Amino acid sequence: MAIIVNLDVVMARKKISAGQLAELIDITPANLSILKNNKAKAIRFSTLEALCKVLECQPGDILEYVADED
């Protein structure tokens, strides 16, 4: 996949647990886990906005583009 989710890195820097974050942004821990482990196929802008607000970061801190090697 060309888009990498670096949510675990940002969470570690902010010292916040998955359970706390899921509660603060109002998504299920299971959905947060899917996102955190690069299993998500999409993310809602409202979820991305909530993540950035709670984690005090920019979307680019969470999402990274990596070109596929052909």
Rosetta blueprint (number, residue, H / E / L):
1 M L
2 A L
3 I E
4 I E
5 V E
6 N L
7 L H
8 D H
9 V H
10 V H
11 M H
12 A H
13 R H
14 K H
15 K L
16 I L
17 S L
18 A H
19 G H
20 Q H
21 L H
22 A H
23 E H
24 L H
25 I H
26 D L
27 I L
28 T L
29 P H
30 A H
31 N H
32 L H
33 S H
34 I H
35 L H
36 K H
37 N L
38 N L
39 K L
40 A L
41 K L
42 A L
43 I L
44 R L
45 F H
46 S H
47 T H
48 L H
49 E H
50 A H
51 L H
52 C H
53 K H
54 V H
55 L H
56 E L
57 C L
58 Q L
59 P H
60 G H
61 D H
62 I H
63 L E
64 E E
65 Y E
66 V L
67 A L
68 D L
69 E L
70 D L
